[in-house]
Amino acid sequence: MLTKSFFLFLSTVFLSACTATGSYLVNTMARIGDYQKIENIHYSSTNKLDIYIPDSDPNPATDGQESAVVIFFYGGCWGACQSTYKGDYEFIADALTKKGYVVVIPDYRHYPDVKFDTIIADAASATQWVKENISNYKGNPDNLFLMGHSAGAHLAIMLSVNSSAYLKPATYASLKGGIGLAGPYDFIPYTEPYLPGIFGPESDAAYSQPVNFINGDEPPLLLLYGERDDLVEAKNIINLTKAIKNKDGRVTAITYEKLDHISLLTGFTRPFRKQSLLDEVDVFINSTQTTKPVR
């Protein structure tokens, strides 16, 4: 029998190097979950997404109602560190459908094939598609949450705070919250050599920093960070949290003493799921979501 530590090793290898073995094992375990998976739906001519629908609602009070929807964006340095894909993150859907949420995981185009303007446009297009179509999949189009890890957290939070640039007004109004796991939100000056290729020179990159777009009326944010993270500096969560509080906005920032950049994500996988991580996300969504009857 494979031990828990061996599965942790495989998932860490998978998440840091995207090996086929690690991806297969982590997501094979995830498929124990009680959900329906609908794969490879085109949300644009160049991109697809997967939808995960819980087979049962764990909360009897919401029975017969559309579920809140979590759109999850994966990381990988926007493509500069590694190329991961939507199917590699089924374990996230496994964790969140367990709580009764419809989960959408889109692919998006990666650097160096494209730069940030195209990457964020893909993320916005996926969000717009969900707004227009998710009611066909038992999801509430007026109850959307954007979530991501690392570069994916950057995408999720950027869409959550920069309302005028990327989303239609009705779609932005449907965002009830943003959830960032180990995200870069204030990363000038650059610390990695690939960043100018994605965002342009530092002098022109203010447009890419979520911390620059806080005005206090953005949806509530939940920001999670591992104190042992040696890839994303703590200043990112500290500075974004401070900027939101200075504008009387709504933010919950939680730092985990024993977690790092990878274990903050592997904490959502079987069999070593850290219930505190999942519970924080669940509490956040339940505290901000709205309900709407099935049409």
TAWOTA-V673288 format. One record per residue. N is the residue number from 1. RES is the residue in one letter. SS is DSSP state (2 for helix, 1 for strand, 0 for the rest). BURIAL is + if it has 16 or more other C-alpha atoms within 10 Angstrom, else -. D_FIRST is the distance of its C-alpha to the first C-alpha in whole Angstrom. Layout:
n->[N | N]
res->[RES | RES]
ss->[SS | SS]
burial->[BURIAL | BURIAL]
d_first->[D_FIRST | D_FIRST]
This chain:
n->[1 | 2 | 3 | 4 | 5 | 6 | 7 | 8 | 9 | 10 | 11 | 12 | 13 | 14 | 15 | 16 | 17 | 18 | 19 | 20 | 21 | 22 | 23 | 24 | 25 | 26 | 27 | 28 | 29 | 30 | 31 | 32 | 33 | 34 | 35 | 36 | 37 | 38 | 39 | 40 | 41 | 42 | 43 | 44 | 45 | 46 | 47 | 48 | 49 | 50 | 51 | 52 | 53 | 54 | 55 | 56 | 57 | 58 | 59 | 60 | 61 | 62 | 63 | 64 | 65 | 66 | 67 | 68 | 69 | 70 | 71 | 72 | 73 | 74 | 75 | 76 | 77 | 78 | 79 | 80 | 81 | 82 | 83 | 84 | 85 | 86 | 87 | 88 | 89 | 90 | 91 | 92 | 93 | 94 | 95 | 96 | 97 | 98 | 99 | 100 | 101 | 102 | 103 | 104 | 105 | 106 | 107 | 108 | 109 | 110 | 111 | 112 | 113 | 114 | 115 | 116 | 117 | 118 | 119 | 120 | 121 | 122 | 123 | 124 | 125 | 126 | 127 | 128 | 129 | 130 | 131 | 132 | 133 | 134 | 135 | 136 | 137 | 138 | 139 | 140 | 141 | 142 | 143 | 144 | 145 | 146 | 147 | 148 | 149 | 150 | 151 | 152 | 153 | 154 | 155 | 156 | 157 | 158 | 159 | 160 | 161 | 162 | 163 | 164 | 165 | 166 | 167 | 168 | 169 | 170 | 171 | 172 | 173 | 174 | 175 | 176 | 177 | 178 | 179 | 180 | 181 | 182 | 183 | 184 | 185 | 186 | 187 | 188 | 189 | 190 | 191 | 192 | 193 | 194 | 195 | 196 | 197 | 198 | 199 | 200 | 201 | 202 | 203 | 204 | 205 | 206 | 207 | 208 | 209 | 210 | 211 | 212 | 213 | 214 | 215 | 216 | 217 | 218 | 219 | 220 | 221 | 222 | 223 | 224 | 225 | 226 | 227 | 228 | 229 | 230 | 231 | 232 | 233 | 234 | 235 | 236 | 237 | 238 | 239 | 240 | 241 | 242 | 243 | 244 | 245 | 246 | 247 | 248 | 249 | 250 | 251 | 252 | 253 | 254 | 255 | 256 | 257 | 258 | 259 | 260 | 261 | 262 | 263 | 264 | 265 | 266 | 267 | 268 | 269 | 270 | 271 | 272 | 273 | 274 | 275 | 276 | 277 | 278 | 279 | 280 | 281 | 282 | 283 | 284 | 285 | 286 | 287 | 288 | 289 | 290 | 291 | 292 | 293 | 294 | 295]
res->[M | L | T | K | S | F | F | L | F | L | S | T | V | F | L | S | A | C | T | A | T | G | S | Y | L | V | N | T | M | A | R | I | G | D | Y | Q | K | I | E | N | I | H | Y | S | S | T | N | K | L | D | I | Y | I | P | D | S | D | P | N | P | A | T | D | G | Q | E | S | A | V | V | I | F | F | Y | G | G | C | W | G | A | C | Q | S | T | Y | K | G | D | Y | E | F | I | A | D | A | L | T | K | K | G | Y | V | V | V | I | P | D | Y | R | H | Y | P | D | V | K | F | D | T | I | I | A | D | A | A | S | A | T | Q | W | V | K | E | N | I | S | N | Y | K | G | N | P | D | N | L | F | L | M | G | H | S | A | G | A | H | L | A | I | M | L | S | V | N | S | S | A | Y | L | K | P | A | T | Y | A | S | L | K | G | G | I | G | L | A | G | P | Y | D | F | I | P | Y | T | E | P | Y | L | P | G | I | F | G | P | E | S | D | A | A | Y | S | Q | P | V | N | F | I | N | G | D | E | P | P | L | L | L | L | Y | G | E | R | D | D | L | V | E | A | K | N | I | I | N | L | T | K | A | I | K | N | K | D | G | R | V | T | A | I | T | Y | E | K | L | D | H | I | S | L | L | T | G | F | T | R | P | F | R | K | Q | S | L | L | D | E | V | D | V | F | I | N | S | T | Q | T | T | K | P | V | R]
ss->[0 | 0 | 0 | 2 | 2 | 2 | 2 | 2 | 2 | 2 | 2 | 2 | 2 | 2 | 2 | 2 | 2 | 0 | 0 | 2 | 2 | 2 | 2 | 2 | 2 | 2 | 2 | 2 | 2 | 2 | 0 | 0 | 0 | 0 | 1 | 1 | 1 | 1 | 1 | 1 | 1 | 1 | 0 | 0 | 0 | 0 | 0 | 1 | 1 | 1 | 1 | 1 | 1 | 1 | 0 | 0 | 0 | 0 | 0 | 2 | 2 | 2 | 0 | 0 | 1 | 0 | 1 | 1 | 1 | 1 | 1 | 1 | 1 | 0 | 0 | 0 | 2 | 2 | 2 | 0 | 0 | 0 | 0 | 0 | 0 | 2 | 2 | 2 | 2 | 2 | 2 | 2 | 2 | 2 | 2 | 2 | 2 | 0 | 0 | 0 | 0 | 1 | 1 | 1 | 1 | 1 | 0 | 0 | 0 | 0 | 0 | 0 | 0 | 0 | 0 | 2 | 2 | 2 | 2 | 2 | 2 | 2 | 2 | 2 | 2 | 2 | 2 | 2 | 2 | 2 | 2 | 2 | 2 | 2 | 2 | 2 | 2 | 0 | 1 | 1 | 1 | 1 | 1 | 1 | 1 | 1 | 1 | 1 | 1 | 0 | 2 | 2 | 2 | 2 | 2 | 2 | 2 | 2 | 2 | 2 | 2 | 0 | 2 | 2 | 2 | 2 | 0 | 0 | 2 | 2 | 2 | 2 | 2 | 0 | 1 | 1 | 1 | 1 | 1 | 1 | 1 | 0 | 0 | 0 | 0 | 0 | 0 | 0 | 0 | 0 | 0 | 0 | 0 | 0 | 2 | 2 | 2 | 2 | 2 | 0 | 0 | 2 | 2 | 2 | 0 | 2 | 2 | 2 | 0 | 2 | 2 | 2 | 2 | 0 | 0 | 0 | 0 | 0 | 0 | 1 | 1 | 1 | 1 | 1 | 1 | 1 | 0 | 0 | 0 | 0 | 0 | 0 | 0 | 0 | 2 | 2 | 2 | 2 | 2 | 2 | 2 | 2 | 2 | 2 | 2 | 2 | 0 | 0 | 0 | 0 | 1 | 1 | 1 | 1 | 1 | 1 | 0 | 0 | 0 | 0 | 0 | 0 | 2 | 2 | 2 | 2 | 0 | 0 | 0 | 0 | 0 | 0 | 0 | 0 | 2 | 2 | 2 | 2 | 2 | 2 | 2 | 2 | 2 | 2 | 2 | 2 | 2 | 2 | 0 | 0 | 0 | 0 | 1 | 0 | 0]
burial->[- | - | - | - | - | - | + | + | - | + | + | + | + | + | + | + | + | + | + | - | - | + | + | + | - | + | + | - | + | + | - | - | + | + | + | - | + | - | - | - | - | - | + | - | - | - | + | + | + | + | + | + | + | + | - | - | + | - | - | - | - | - | - | - | + | + | + | + | + | + | + | + | + | + | + | + | + | + | + | + | - | + | - | + | + | + | + | + | + | + | + | + | + | + | + | + | + | + | + | + | + | + | + | + | + | + | + | + | + | + | + | - | - | - | + | + | - | - | + | + | + | + | + | + | + | + | + | + | + | + | + | - | - | + | + | - | - | + | + | + | + | + | + | + | + | + | + | + | + | + | + | + | + | + | + | + | + | + | + | + | + | + | + | - | - | + | + | - | - | - | + | + | - | + | + | + | + | + | + | + | + | + | + | + | + | + | + | - | - | - | - | - | - | + | + | - | - | + | + | - | - | - | - | - | + | + | - | + | + | + | + | + | + | + | + | + | - | + | + | + | + | + | + | + | + | + | + | + | + | - | - | + | + | + | - | + | + | - | - | + | + | - | + | + | + | - | - | - | + | + | + | - | - | + | - | - | - | - | + | + | + | + | + | + | + | + | + | + | + | + | + | - | - | + | - | - | + | + | - | - | + | - | - | + | + | - | - | - | + | - | - | + | - | - | -]
d_first->[0 | 4 | 6 | 10 | 12 | 10 | 11 | 14 | 15 | 14 | 16 | 19 | 19 | 20 | 22 | 24 | 24 | 23 | 21 | 20 | 16 | 16 | 18 | 17 | 13 | 15 | 17 | 15 | 14 | 17 | 18 | 17 | 20 | 24 | 26 | 28 | 28 | 31 | 31 | 33 | 36 | 39 | 41 | 43 | 44 | 41 | 38 | 36 | 34 | 31 | 32 | 29 | 31 | 29 | 29 | 30 | 32 | 31 | 34 | 37 | 40 | 39 | 39 | 41 | 41 | 40 | 37 | 37 | 36 | 34 | 34 | 32 | 33 | 30 | 31 | 31 | 35 | 36 | 35 | 36 | 33 | 30 | 31 | 28 | 29 | 28 | 25 | 23 | 24 | 23 | 21 | 24 | 25 | 22 | 23 | 27 | 27 | 25 | 29 | 31 | 32 | 32 | 31 | 32 | 31 | 34 | 34 | 37 | 38 | 37 | 39 | 41 | 42 | 43 | 44 | 44 | 47 | 45 | 41 | 43 | 45 | 42 | 40 | 43 | 43 | 40 | 41 | 44 | 43 | 40 | 44 | 45 | 43 | 40 | 42 | 41 | 37 | 38 | 38 | 41 | 43 | 45 | 42 | 40 | 38 | 37 | 34 | 32 | 30 | 32 | 35 | 34 | 35 | 38 | 39 | 38 | 40 | 43 | 43 | 43 | 46 | 48 | 50 | 53 | 51 | 48 | 48 | 51 | 52 | 51 | 47 | 47 | 49 | 46 | 43 | 43 | 40 | 39 | 35 | 35 | 31 | 32 | 35 | 38 | 41 | 44 | 43 | 47 | 47 | 45 | 42 | 41 | 43 | 41 | 43 | 46 | 45 | 44 | 46 | 49 | 51 | 51 | 54 | 53 | 50 | 51 | 50 | 47 | 46 | 45 | 47 | 50 | 50 | 50 | 53 | 51 | 51 | 48 | 45 | 43 | 40 | 37 | 36 | 33 | 32 | 30 | 32 | 30 | 31 | 33 | 33 | 35 | 38 | 38 | 42 | 41 | 40 | 42 | 45 | 44 | 44 | 47 | 49 | 48 | 49 | 52 | 53 | 52 | 49 | 46 | 43 | 40 | 38 | 35 | 34 | 30 | 31 | 27 | 26 | 27 | 28 | 24 | 23 | 25 | 24 | 20 | 21 | 21 | 18 | 15 | 13 | 15 | 19 | 22 | 24 | 27 | 27 | 26 | 29 | 31 | 31 | 32 | 35 | 36 | 36 | 37 | 40 | 42 | 41 | 44 | 43 | 45 | 45 | 44 | 47]
